[in-house]
């Protein structure tokens, strides 16, 4: 008795192209952020005495980047303000079982 051929788990050509394009977009974003990080923090504020000083400076930079940096593409507001506004206007749906438990 012959077995019928099974469908392949390999992605289609379109799916593979989409994955590659997605990877390239993420990679480009990471490279752009890395360039900003090097220019704004490492070159402008270094050198540091030790790795602990660099770790603190990195945490401060990320905090500034997300909470206080004015972003021109979103109306000269910090990214966190846009995110807070979005979540205020688009609340997460509550699962039905969680809503019933509160009754």
Secondary structure, 3 states (H helix, E strand, C coil): CCCCCCCCCCCCHHHHHHHHHHHHHHHHHHHHHHHHHHHHHHHHHCCCCCHHHHHHHHHHHHHHHHHCCCEHHHCCECHHHHHHHHHHHCCCCCCHHHHHHCC
